[in-house]
Amino acid sequence: MINNPGNKLKYYLELSKLKIMIPVSLTGFTGYFIFDPNLSLKIVLISVGILLLAISASVLNQIQEVDLDSKMGRTQNRPLPSRRIKPQHALLFFLCNLFAGTVLIYSSGNLTAALIGLITILWYNGIYAYAKRITVFAVFPGGVTGALSP
């Protein structure tokens, strides 16, 4: 049943792409740990903030590419093209993750770290997402987004 709350949670977890986003967060954790090897609540909160920002970037990308995703066999069963999640709900999910991630990084880290997180999202969704459609050299701006979390 589509309206089952358990299914909805499953769809949002799928939209989050946690299998990809958790390693992104772990690279941020590793970068911070190299800087300060003391395990603390601060490193956990910043890592969670990175996770939330990574999720927001992924969700925004899926919103941007819903039309393309609906035409490809590999992606047509994702939550947005399959209409298991409404675009306006995905947008709200994006904004909540963006806000929460930014607040966590800013309050546990600093303004510079929060701005780098926001710039990463702009870079990924504004440059890489479009460049990957037209050139194989999009791997270079794509690599920048992967390097910024640490």
DSSP file (Angstrom, degrees, kcal/mol; ACC not computed):
  #  RESIDUE AA STRUCTURE BP1 BP2  ACC     N-H-->O    O-->H-N    N-H-->O    O-->H-N    TCO  KAPPA ALPHA  PHI   PSI    X-CA   Y-CA   Z-CA
    1    1 A M    >         0   0    0      0, 0.0     3,-0.8     0, 0.0     6,-0.2   0.000 360.0 360.0 360.0 130.4    0.0    0.0    0.0
    2    2 A I  T 3   +     0   0    0      1,-0.2     6,-0.1     5,-0.1     0, 0.0   0.858 360.0  53.7 -69.6 -36.2    1.4    3.4   -1.0
    3    3 A N  T 3  S+     0   0    0      4,-0.1    -1,-0.2     5,-0.0     5,-0.0   0.468  77.2 120.3 -82.4   0.0   -0.1    5.4    1.9
    4    4 A N    X>  -     0   0    0     -3,-0.8     4,-2.2     1,-0.1     3,-0.5  -0.467  67.1-135.3 -61.9 127.3    1.3    3.1    4.5
    5    5 A P  H 3> S+     0   0    0      0, 0.0     4,-2.4     0, 0.0     5,-0.2   0.843 105.4  56.8 -56.2 -34.3    3.6    5.2    6.8
    6    6 A G  H 3> S+     0   0    0      1,-0.2     4,-2.0     2,-0.2     5,-0.1   0.896 107.4  48.0 -63.4 -39.4    6.2    2.5    6.7
    7    7 A N  H <> S+     0   0    0     -3,-0.5     4,-2.6     2,-0.2    -1,-0.2   0.908 109.0  53.4 -66.0 -41.9    6.3    2.7    2.9
    8    8 A K  H  X S+     0   0    0     -4,-2.2     4,-2.4     2,-0.2     5,-0.2   0.926 109.0  48.9 -59.9 -44.2    6.6    6.5    3.1
    9    9 A L  H  X S+     0   0    0     -4,-2.4     4,-2.5     1,-0.2    -1,-0.2   0.927 110.6  51.5 -59.8 -44.2    9.6    6.2    5.4
   10   10 A K  H  X S+     0   0    0     -4,-2.0     4,-2.2     1,-0.2    -2,-0.2   0.898 109.7  49.8 -58.8 -41.8   11.1    3.7    3.0
   11   11 A Y  H  X S+     0   0    0     -4,-2.6     4,-2.6     2,-0.2    -1,-0.2   0.890 111.1  48.1 -67.4 -39.1   10.6    6.1    0.0
   12   12 A Y  H  X S+     0   0    0     -4,-2.4     4,-1.8     2,-0.2    -1,-0.2   0.868 110.9  51.1 -69.9 -35.1   12.2    9.0    1.9
   13   13 A L  H  X>S+     0   0    0     -4,-2.5     5,-1.0     2,-0.2     4,-0.9   0.898 111.7  48.2 -65.2 -39.2   15.1    6.9    2.8
   14   14 A E  H ><5S+     0   0    0     -4,-2.2     3,-0.7     1,-0.2    -2,-0.2   0.909 110.2  51.0 -65.1 -42.7   15.4    5.9   -0.8
   15   15 A L  H 3<5S+     0   0    0     -4,-2.6    -1,-0.2     1,-0.2    -2,-0.2   0.838 106.3  56.9 -61.5 -33.3   15.2    9.6   -1.8
   16   16 A S  H 3<5S-     0   0    0     -4,-1.8    -1,-0.2    -5,-0.1    -2,-0.2   0.739  94.2-146.2 -70.4 -23.9   17.9   10.3    0.7
   17   17 A K  T XX5 +     0   0    0     -4,-0.9     4,-2.4    -3,-0.7     3,-1.6   0.931  26.9 175.4  53.8  50.5   20.3    7.9   -1.0
   18   18 A L  H 3>< +     0   0    0     -5,-1.0     4,-2.5     1,-0.3    -1,-0.1   0.806  69.1  65.9 -57.8 -32.7   21.8    7.0    2.4
   19   19 A K  H 34 S+     0   0    0      1,-0.2    -1,-0.3     2,-0.2    -2,-0.1   0.793 114.8  31.6 -62.3 -25.8   24.1    4.3    1.0
   20   20 A I  H <> S+     0   0    0     -3,-1.6     4,-1.0     2,-0.1    -2,-0.2   0.801 119.0  52.4 -95.2 -37.8   25.9    7.0   -0.9
   21   21 A M  H  X S+     0   0    0     -4,-2.4     4,-2.3     1,-0.2    -2,-0.2   0.800  98.6  62.4 -76.4 -29.8   25.5    9.9    1.6
   22   22 A I  H  X S+     0   0    0     -4,-2.5     4,-2.4     1,-0.2    -1,-0.2   0.939 104.0  48.9 -62.8 -45.6   26.8    8.1    4.7
   23   23 A P  H  > S+     0   0    0      0, 0.0     4,-1.8     0, 0.0    -1,-0.2   0.866 108.5  55.0 -61.0 -32.8   30.3    7.6    3.1
   24   24 A V  H  X S+     0   0    0     -4,-1.0     4,-1.6     2,-0.2    -2,-0.2   0.939 109.3  47.1 -61.3 -45.7   30.2   11.4    2.2
   25   25 A S  H  X S+     0   0    0     -4,-2.3     4,-2.4     1,-0.2    -1,-0.2   0.881 108.8  55.1 -62.9 -38.4   29.6   12.1    5.9
   26   26 A L  H  X S+     0   0    0     -4,-2.4     4,-2.6     2,-0.2    -1,-0.2   0.830 103.4  54.8 -66.8 -31.1   32.4    9.8    6.9
   27   27 A T  H  X S+     0   0    0     -4,-1.8     4,-2.5     2,-0.2    -1,-0.2   0.900 109.3  48.2 -67.2 -37.9   34.9   11.6    4.7
   28   28 A G  H  X S+     0   0    0     -4,-1.6     4,-2.4     2,-0.2    -2,-0.2   0.914 111.0  50.7 -64.1 -42.1   33.9   14.8    6.5
   29   29 A F  H  X S+     0   0    0     -4,-2.4     4,-2.8     2,-0.2    -2,-0.2   0.920 111.1  48.9 -58.3 -45.6   34.4   13.0    9.8
   30   30 A T  H  X S+     0   0    0     -4,-2.6     4,-2.3     2,-0.2    -2,-0.2   0.916 110.1  50.5 -63.7 -44.2   37.8   11.8    8.7
   31   31 A G  H  X S+     0   0    0     -4,-2.5     4,-1.5     1,-0.2    -1,-0.2   0.917 114.2  44.3 -59.9 -43.5   38.9   15.3    7.6
   32   32 A Y  H  X S+     0   0    0     -4,-2.4     4,-3.1     1,-0.2    -2,-0.2   0.901 110.9  54.4 -67.1 -40.6   37.8   16.7   10.9
   33   33 A F  H  < S+     0   0    0     -4,-2.8    -2,-0.2     1,-0.2    -1,-0.2   0.858 106.0  52.4 -63.5 -35.7   39.4   13.9   12.8
   34   34 A I  H  < S+     0   0    0     -4,-2.3    -1,-0.2     1,-0.2    -2,-0.2   0.893 113.5  44.9 -64.6 -38.8   42.8   14.5   11.1
   35   35 A F  H  < S+     0   0    0     -4,-1.5    -2,-0.2     1,-0.3    -1,-0.2   0.913 135.8  11.0 -68.6 -44.7   42.4   18.2   12.2
   36   36 A D     <  -     0   0    0     -4,-3.1    -1,-0.3    -5,-0.1    -2,-0.1  -0.833  65.3-167.7-140.7  97.3   41.4   17.3   15.7
   37   37 A P        +     0   0    0      0, 0.0     2,-0.6     0, 0.0    -4,-0.1   0.361  55.4 110.7 -73.5   8.7   41.8   13.6   16.8
   38   38 A N        -     0   0    0     -5,-0.0     2,-0.4     1,-0.0     5,-0.2  -0.740  69.1-133.8 -84.2 120.3   39.7   14.1   20.0
   39   39 A L        +     0   0    0     -2,-0.6     2,-0.3     3,-0.1     3,-0.0  -0.600  44.7 149.2 -73.1 127.1   36.4   12.3   19.7
   40   40 A S     >  -     0   0    0     -2,-0.4     4,-1.3     1,-0.1     3,-0.2  -0.915  63.6 -97.6-149.2 172.4   33.7   14.7   20.9
   41   41 A L  H  > S+     0   0    0     -2,-0.3     4,-2.8     1,-0.2     5,-0.2   0.832 118.0  65.0 -63.1 -31.8   30.1   15.5   20.4
   42   42 A K  H  > S+     0   0    0      1,-0.2     4,-2.4     2,-0.2     5,-0.2   0.913 100.1  48.0 -59.3 -45.7   31.2   18.3   18.1
   43   43 A I  H  > S+     0   0    0     -3,-0.2     4,-2.0     1,-0.2    -1,-0.2   0.862 112.9  49.7 -66.1 -34.8   32.7   16.0   15.5
   44   44 A V  H  X S+     0   0    0     -4,-1.3     4,-2.4     2,-0.2    -2,-0.2   0.934 111.4  47.8 -68.1 -46.2   29.5   13.9   15.5
   45   45 A L  H  X S+     0   0    0     -4,-2.8     4,-2.3     1,-0.2    -2,-0.2   0.898 112.7  48.4 -63.7 -40.9   27.2   17.0   15.1
   46   46 A I  H  X S+     0   0    0     -4,-2.4     4,-2.4    -5,-0.2    -1,-0.2   0.908 111.3  50.9 -65.5 -40.7   29.4   18.3   12.2
   47   47 A S  H  X S+     0   0    0     -4,-2.0     4,-2.2     2,-0.2    -2,-0.2   0.893 110.8  48.0 -64.1 -39.7   29.3   14.9   10.6
   48   48 A V  H  X S+     0   0    0     -4,-2.4     4,-2.6     2,-0.2    -1,-0.2   0.895 110.0  53.4 -66.1 -39.4   25.5   14.7   10.9
   49   49 A G  H  X S+     0   0    0     -4,-2.3     4,-2.3     2,-0.2    -2,-0.2   0.913 108.8  48.6 -60.0 -43.0   25.4   18.2    9.4
   50   50 A I  H  X S+     0   0    0     -4,-2.4     4,-2.6     2,-0.2    -2,-0.2   0.911 110.2  52.5 -62.5 -42.4   27.4   17.1    6.5
   51   51 A L  H  X S+     0   0    0     -4,-2.2     4,-2.5     1,-0.2    -2,-0.2   0.931 110.1  47.7 -58.6 -46.6   25.1   14.1    6.0
   52   52 A L  H  X S+     0   0    0     -4,-2.6     4,-2.3     1,-0.2    -1,-0.2   0.886 112.6  48.4 -64.8 -39.3   22.0   16.3    6.0
   53   53 A L  H  X S+     0   0    0     -4,-2.3     4,-2.3     2,-0.2    -1,-0.2   0.892 111.0  51.0 -68.1 -37.6   23.6   18.7    3.5
   54   54 A A  H  X S+     0   0    0     -4,-2.6     4,-2.2     2,-0.2    -2,-0.2   0.914 110.5  49.3 -64.3 -41.8   24.6   15.8    1.3
   55   55 A I  H  X S+     0   0    0     -4,-2.5     4,-2.8     1,-0.2     5,-0.2   0.923 109.6  51.9 -61.6 -43.5   21.1   14.5    1.4
   56   56 A S  H  X S+     0   0    0     -4,-2.3     4,-2.5     1,-0.2    -2,-0.2   0.903 109.1  49.8 -62.5 -39.6   19.7   17.9    0.5
   57   57 A A  H  X S+     0   0    0     -4,-2.3     4,-2.1     2,-0.2    -1,-0.2   0.908 112.5  47.7 -63.8 -41.2   22.0   18.1   -2.5
   58   58 A S  H  X S+     0   0    0     -4,-2.2     4,-2.2     2,-0.2    -2,-0.2   0.914 112.0  48.7 -66.2 -43.6   20.9   14.7   -3.7
   59   59 A V  H  X S+     0   0    0     -4,-2.8     4,-2.1     2,-0.2    -2,-0.2   0.926 111.3  49.9 -63.6 -44.5   17.2   15.5   -3.2
   60   60 A L  H  X S+     0   0    0     -4,-2.5     4,-2.7    -5,-0.2    -1,-0.2   0.906 109.8  52.2 -60.4 -40.5   17.5   18.7   -5.1
   61   61 A N  H  X S+     0   0    0     -4,-2.1     4,-1.9     1,-0.2    -1,-0.2   0.901 108.8  49.6 -61.8 -40.9   19.3   16.9   -7.9
   62   62 A Q  H  < S+     0   0    0     -4,-2.2    -1,-0.2     2,-0.2    -2,-0.2   0.848 110.5  50.4 -68.3 -32.8   16.5   14.4   -8.1
   63   63 A I  H >< S+     0   0    0     -4,-2.1     3,-1.0     1,-0.2     4,-0.3   0.929 111.5  49.1 -65.8 -45.1   14.0   17.2   -8.2
   64   64 A Q  H 3< S+     0   0    0     -4,-2.7     3,-0.3     1,-0.2    -2,-0.2   0.842 119.2  37.7 -61.0 -34.8   16.0   18.8  -11.0
   65   65 A E  T 3X S+     0   0    0     -4,-1.9     4,-3.2     1,-0.2     5,-0.2   0.156  76.1 115.2-109.2  18.4   16.2   15.6  -13.0
   66   66 A V  H <> S+     0   0    0     -3,-1.0     4,-1.8     1,-0.2    -1,-0.2   0.875  79.6  50.9 -59.0 -38.2   12.8   14.0  -12.4
   67   67 A D  H  > S+     0   0    0     -3,-0.3     4,-0.5    -4,-0.3    -1,-0.2   0.927 114.3  43.1 -66.2 -43.6   11.9   14.3  -16.1
   68   68 A L  H >> S+     0   0    0      1,-0.2     3,-1.3     2,-0.2     4,-0.7   0.917 112.5  53.6 -65.9 -42.7   15.1   12.6  -17.2
   69   69 A D  H >< S+     0   0    0     -4,-3.2     3,-0.7     1,-0.3     6,-0.3   0.842 102.2  58.6 -61.6 -33.4   14.8   10.0  -14.5
   70   70 A S  H 3< S+     0   0    0     -4,-1.8    -1,-0.3    -5,-0.2    -2,-0.2   0.690 106.1  50.1 -70.8 -16.2   11.3    9.1  -15.7
   71   71 A K  H << S+     0   0    0     -3,-1.3     2,-0.5    -4,-0.5    -1,-0.2   0.574  97.1  78.2 -96.9 -11.7   12.7    8.3  -19.2
   72   72 A M  S XX S-     0   0    0     -3,-0.7     4,-2.0    -4,-0.7     3,-0.9  -0.853  70.5-143.1-106.6 132.3   15.5    6.0  -18.1
   73   73 A G  T 34 S+     0   0    0     -2,-0.5     4,-0.3     1,-0.2    -1,-0.1   0.858 101.1  55.4 -56.7 -37.8   14.9    2.4  -17.0
   74   74 A R  T 34 S+     0   0    0      1,-0.2    -1,-0.2     2,-0.1     3,-0.1   0.779 122.3  25.2 -67.3 -27.3   17.6    2.6  -14.3
   75   75 A T  T X4 S+     0   0    0     -3,-0.9     3,-1.9    -6,-0.3    -2,-0.2   0.485  91.4  94.4-118.5  -5.4   16.0    5.6  -12.6
   76   76 A Q  T 3< S+     0   0    0     -4,-2.0    -3,-0.1     1,-0.3    -2,-0.1   0.686  84.0  57.2 -69.0 -15.6   12.3    5.5  -13.5
   77   77 A N  T 3  S+     0   0    0     -4,-0.3    -1,-0.3     4,-0.1    -2,-0.1   0.340  77.8 118.8 -96.3   8.2   11.4    3.7  -10.3
   78   78 A R  S <> S-     0   0    0     -3,-1.9     4,-2.2    -9,-0.2     6,-0.3  -0.297  83.6 -99.3 -64.6 160.7   13.0    6.3   -8.0
   79   79 A P  T  4>S+     0   0    0      0, 0.0     6,-1.8     0, 0.0     5,-1.8   0.826 117.5  44.6 -56.9 -36.7   10.5    8.0   -5.6
   80   80 A L  T >45S+     0   0    0      3,-0.2     3,-1.4     4,-0.2    -4,-0.1   0.969 115.5  41.9 -76.8 -52.5    9.9   11.1   -7.7
   81   81 A P  T 345S+     0   0    0      0, 0.0    -1,-0.2     0, 0.0    -5,-0.1   0.848 116.6  50.4 -63.8 -29.5    9.5    9.8  -11.2
   82   82 A S  T 3<5S-     0   0    0     -4,-2.2    -2,-0.2     1,-0.0    -5,-0.1   0.502 111.1-126.7 -83.3  -3.1    7.4    6.9   -9.9
   83   83 A R  T < 5S+     0   0    0     -3,-1.4    -3,-0.2     2,-0.2     3,-0.1   0.721  72.7 128.4  65.2  25.4    5.3    9.5   -8.0
   84   84 A R  S   <S+     0   0    0     -5,-1.8     2,-0.4    -6,-0.3    -4,-0.2   0.730  79.0  35.9 -78.3 -22.2    5.6    7.8   -4.7
   85   85 A I  S    S-     0   0    0     -6,-1.8    -2,-0.2   -74,-0.1    -1,-0.2  -1.000  91.8-125.5-128.0 132.9    6.7   11.1   -3.3
   86   86 A K    >>  -     0   0    0     -2,-0.4     4,-2.3     1,-0.1     3,-0.6  -0.480  20.5-121.6 -74.6 145.7    5.2   14.4   -4.6
   87   87 A P  H 3> S+     0   0    0      0, 0.0     4,-2.4     0, 0.0     5,-0.1   0.870 113.1  53.4 -55.9 -38.8    7.7   17.0   -5.9
   88   88 A Q  H 3> S+     0   0    0      1,-0.2     4,-1.8     2,-0.2     5,-0.1   0.833 109.0  49.3 -68.7 -29.7    6.4   19.6   -3.3
   89   89 A H  H <> S+     0   0    0     -3,-0.6     4,-2.5     2,-0.2    -1,-0.2   0.878 110.4  50.5 -73.0 -37.8    7.1   17.1   -0.5
   90   90 A A  H  X S+     0   0    0     -4,-2.3     4,-2.6     2,-0.2    -2,-0.2   0.897 109.0  52.2 -64.6 -39.2   10.6   16.4   -1.9
   91   91 A L  H  X S+     0   0    0     -4,-2.4     4,-2.5     2,-0.2    -2,-0.2   0.914 110.4  47.3 -62.9 -42.6   11.2   20.2   -2.0
   92   92 A L  H  X S+     0   0    0     -4,-1.8     4,-2.5     2,-0.2    -2,-0.2   0.907 111.4  51.3 -64.0 -41.6   10.1   20.5    1.6
   93   93 A F  H  X S+     0   0    0     -4,-2.5     4,-2.3     2,-0.2    -2,-0.2   0.907 110.0  50.5 -61.2 -42.9   12.4   17.6    2.5
   94   94 A F  H  X S+     0   0    0     -4,-2.6     4,-2.7     1,-0.2    -2,-0.2   0.946 111.6  47.2 -57.9 -50.7   15.2   19.3    0.7
   95   95 A L  H  X S+     0   0    0     -4,-2.5     4,-2.7     1,-0.2     5,-0.2   0.885 111.3  50.6 -63.4 -40.1   14.7   22.6    2.6
   96   96 A C  H  X S+     0   0    0     -4,-2.5     4,-2.7     2,-0.2     5,-0.2   0.929 113.8  44.2 -63.7 -45.3   14.4   20.8    6.0
   97   97 A N  H  X S+     0   0    0     -4,-2.3     4,-2.6     2,-0.2     5,-0.3   0.904 114.0  51.1 -65.5 -40.8   17.7   18.9    5.4
   98   98 A L  H  X S+     0   0    0     -4,-2.7     4,-2.2    -5,-0.2    -2,-0.2   0.941 114.6  42.7 -60.4 -48.8   19.4   22.0    4.1
   99   99 A F  H  X S+     0   0    0     -4,-2.7     4,-2.6     2,-0.2     5,-0.2   0.947 116.7  45.8 -64.1 -50.4   18.3   24.1    7.1
  100  100 A A  H  X S+     0   0    0     -4,-2.7     4,-2.4    -5,-0.2    -2,-0.2   0.911 114.6  48.0 -62.8 -43.4   19.1   21.5    9.7
  101  101 A G  H  X S+     0   0    0     -4,-2.6     4,-2.4    -5,-0.2     5,-0.2   0.911 112.9  48.0 -63.7 -42.8   22.5   20.6    8.2
  102  102 A T  H  X S+     0   0    0     -4,-2.2     4,-2.7    -5,-0.3     5,-0.2   0.925 112.7  48.4 -64.0 -44.8   23.5   24.3    7.9
  103  103 A V  H  X S+     0   0    0     -4,-2.6     4,-2.9     2,-0.2     5,-0.3   0.915 112.0  49.6 -62.8 -43.7   22.5   25.0   11.5
  104  104 A L  H  X S+     0   0    0     -4,-2.4     4,-2.1    -5,-0.2     5,-0.3   0.930 114.6  43.5 -62.0 -45.5   24.4   22.0   12.8
  105  105 A I  H  X S+     0   0    0     -4,-2.4     4,-2.2     2,-0.2     5,-0.5   0.916 117.1  46.3 -68.5 -41.5   27.6   22.8   11.0
  106  106 A Y  H  < S+     0   0    0     -4,-2.7    -2,-0.2    -5,-0.2    -1,-0.2   0.937 117.5  41.9 -64.9 -46.6   27.4   26.5   11.9
  107  107 A S  H  < S+     0   0    0     -4,-2.9    -2,-0.2    -5,-0.2    -1,-0.2   0.812 125.3  34.7 -75.1 -28.9   26.6   25.9   15.5
  108  108 A S  H  < S+     0   0    0     -4,-2.1    -1,-0.2    -5,-0.3    -2,-0.2   0.711 137.0  12.9 -94.9 -23.7   29.0   23.1   16.0
  109  109 A G  S  < S-     0   0    0     -4,-2.2     2,-0.3    -5,-0.3    -3,-0.2   0.458 101.3 -82.6-114.4-105.8   31.7   24.4   13.7
  110  110 A N     >  -     0   0    0     -5,-0.5     4,-2.0     1,-0.1     5,-0.2  -0.961  36.3 -88.2-162.0 176.1   31.7   27.9   12.3
  111  111 A L  H  > S+     0   0    0     -2,-0.3     4,-2.7     1,-0.2     5,-0.2   0.881 120.6  56.3 -62.4 -40.6   30.4   30.2    9.5
  112  112 A T  H  > S+     0   0    0      1,-0.2     4,-2.4     2,-0.2    -1,-0.2   0.926 108.1  47.6 -59.5 -45.6   33.1   29.3    7.1
  113  113 A A  H  > S+     0   0    0      1,-0.2     4,-2.0     2,-0.2    -1,-0.2   0.909 112.4  49.3 -62.8 -42.1   32.3   25.6    7.3
  114  114 A A  H  X S+     0   0    0     -4,-2.0     4,-2.0     1,-0.2    -2,-0.2   0.906 111.5  49.3 -64.2 -41.0   28.6   26.2    6.9
  115  115 A L  H  X S+     0   0    0     -4,-2.7     4,-2.9     2,-0.2     5,-0.2   0.887 107.9  53.5 -66.1 -38.8   29.3   28.4    3.8
  116  116 A I  H  X S+     0   0    0     -4,-2.4     4,-2.3    -5,-0.2    -1,-0.2   0.911 108.4  51.5 -61.4 -40.7   31.5   25.7    2.3
  117  117 A G  H  X S+     0   0    0     -4,-2.0     4,-1.6     2,-0.2    -2,-0.2   0.918 112.2  45.0 -60.5 -44.2   28.7   23.3    2.7
  118  118 A L  H  X S+     0   0    0     -4,-2.0     4,-2.3     2,-0.2    -2,-0.2   0.887 111.9  51.8 -68.5 -39.2   26.2   25.6    1.0
  119  119 A I  H  X S+     0   0    0     -4,-2.9     4,-3.0     1,-0.2    -1,-0.2   0.886 106.0  56.0 -63.6 -38.0   28.7   26.4   -1.8
  120  120 A T  H  X S+     0   0    0     -4,-2.3     4,-2.8    -5,-0.2    -1,-0.2   0.913 108.0  47.8 -59.7 -43.0   29.2   22.6   -2.3
  121  121 A I  H  X S+     0   0    0     -4,-1.6     4,-2.8     2,-0.2     5,-0.4   0.924 113.2  47.6 -65.0 -44.1   25.4   22.3   -2.9
  122  122 A L  H  X S+     0   0    0     -4,-2.3     4,-2.4     1,-0.2     5,-0.4   0.915 114.0  47.8 -61.8 -42.7   25.4   25.2   -5.3
  123  123 A W  H  X>S+     0   0    0     -4,-3.0     5,-2.1     3,-0.2     4,-1.9   0.931 115.5  44.3 -63.5 -46.8   28.4   23.8   -7.1
  124  124 A Y  I  <>S+     0   0    0     -4,-2.8     5,-2.3    -5,-0.2    -2,-0.2   0.947 124.5  32.2 -64.4 -50.2   26.9   20.3   -7.4
  125  125 A N  I  <5S+     0   0    0     -4,-2.8    -2,-0.2    -5,-0.2    -1,-0.2   0.734 126.3  41.0 -84.5 -22.4   23.4   21.3   -8.4
  126  126 A G  I  <5S+     0   0    0     -4,-2.4    -3,-0.2    -5,-0.4    -2,-0.2   0.772 132.3  12.0 -96.1 -28.4   24.3   24.4  -10.4
  127  127 A I  I  X5S+     0   0    0     -4,-1.9     4,-2.7    -5,-0.4     3,-0.5   0.782 127.7  41.8-113.8 -59.8   27.4   23.3  -12.3
  128  128 A Y  I  ><S+     0   0    0     -5,-2.1     4,-2.5     1,-0.2     5,-0.2   0.910 109.2  58.0 -61.2 -44.9   28.0   19.5  -12.1
  129  129 A A  H  4<S+     0   0    0     -5,-2.3    -1,-0.2    -6,-0.3     4,-0.2   0.835 116.8  34.9 -58.3 -33.6   24.4   18.5  -12.6
  130  130 A Y  H >4 S+     0   0    0     -3,-0.5     3,-1.1    -6,-0.2     4,-0.5   0.847 114.3  56.0 -88.1 -37.3   24.2   20.3  -15.9
  131  131 A A  H >X S+     0   0    0     -4,-2.7     4,-2.1     1,-0.2     3,-1.5   0.856  97.3  64.1 -63.8 -34.3   27.8   19.7  -17.0
  132  132 A K  T 3< S+     0   0    0     -4,-2.5    -1,-0.2     1,-0.3    -2,-0.1   0.714  97.6  57.8 -65.1 -18.3   27.4   15.9  -16.7
  133  133 A R  T <4 S+     0   0    0     -3,-1.1    -1,-0.3    -5,-0.2    -2,-0.2   0.706 117.9  28.8 -80.1 -20.3   24.7   16.0  -19.5
  134  134 A I  T <4 S+     0   0    0     -3,-1.5     2,-0.3    -4,-0.5    -2,-0.2   0.619 120.5  27.4-119.6 -16.0   27.1   17.6  -22.0
  135  135 A T    ><  -     0   0    0     -4,-2.1     3,-1.2     1,-0.1    -1,-0.3  -0.999  53.4-138.9-152.2 145.9   30.6   16.5  -21.3
  136  136 A V  G >  S+     0   0    0     -2,-0.3     3,-1.4     1,-0.2     4,-0.1   0.687 100.2  76.7 -71.6 -17.4   32.6   13.7  -19.7
  137  137 A F  G >   +     0   0    0      1,-0.3     3,-1.7     2,-0.1    -1,-0.2   0.468  65.1  94.0 -73.5   1.0   34.8   16.4  -18.2
  138  138 A A  G <>  +     0   0    0     -3,-1.2     4,-2.3    -7,-0.3    -1,-0.3   0.673  64.3  81.1 -64.0 -15.4   32.1   17.0  -15.7
  139  139 A V  H <> S+     0   0    0     -3,-1.4     4,-2.2     1,-0.2    -1,-0.3   0.806  85.3  59.9 -61.4 -26.4   34.0   14.6  -13.4
  140  140 A F  H <> S+     0   0    0     -3,-1.7     4,-1.4     2,-0.2    -1,-0.2   0.969 109.6  37.2 -70.3 -52.6   36.3   17.5  -12.5
  141  141 A P  H  > S+     0   0    0      0, 0.0     4,-1.3     0, 0.0    -1,-0.2   0.855 116.8  56.1 -65.4 -29.0   33.6   19.8  -11.0
  142  142 A G  H  X S+     0   0    0     -4,-2.3     4,-1.3     1,-0.2    -2,-0.2   0.885 103.9  53.2 -65.5 -37.9   32.0   16.6   -9.6
  143  143 A G  H  X S+     0   0    0     -4,-2.2     4,-1.7     1,-0.2    -1,-0.2   0.830 101.3  60.3 -65.1 -33.0   35.3   15.8   -7.9
  144  144 A V  H  X S+     0   0    0     -4,-1.4     4,-1.5     1,-0.2    -1,-0.2   0.914 102.1  52.2 -62.0 -41.4   35.4   19.2   -6.2
  145  145 A T  H  X S+     0   0    0     -4,-1.3     4,-0.6     1,-0.2    -1,-0.2   0.873 110.1  48.8 -64.5 -34.6   32.1   18.5   -4.5
  146  146 A G  H  < S+     0   0    0     -4,-1.3    -1,-0.2     1,-0.2    -2,-0.2   0.812 111.8  49.5 -71.7 -29.0   33.5   15.2   -3.1
  147  147 A A  H  < S+     0   0    0     -4,-1.7    -2,-0.2     1,-0.2    -1,-0.2   0.714  98.7  67.3 -83.2 -21.2   36.6   16.9   -1.9
  148  148 A L  H  < S+     0   0    0     -4,-1.5    -1,-0.2     1,-0.2    -2,-0.2   0.794  84.9  68.2 -75.0 -27.8   34.9   19.8   -0.1
  149  149 A S     <        0   0    0     -4,-0.6    -1,-0.2     1,-0.3    -2,-0.1   0.906 360.0 360.0 -64.1 -39.3   33.3   17.8    2.7
  150  150 A P              0   0    0      0, 0.0    -1,-0.3     0, 0.0    -2,-0.2   0.558 360.0 360.0 -68.5 360.0   36.6   16.9    4.4
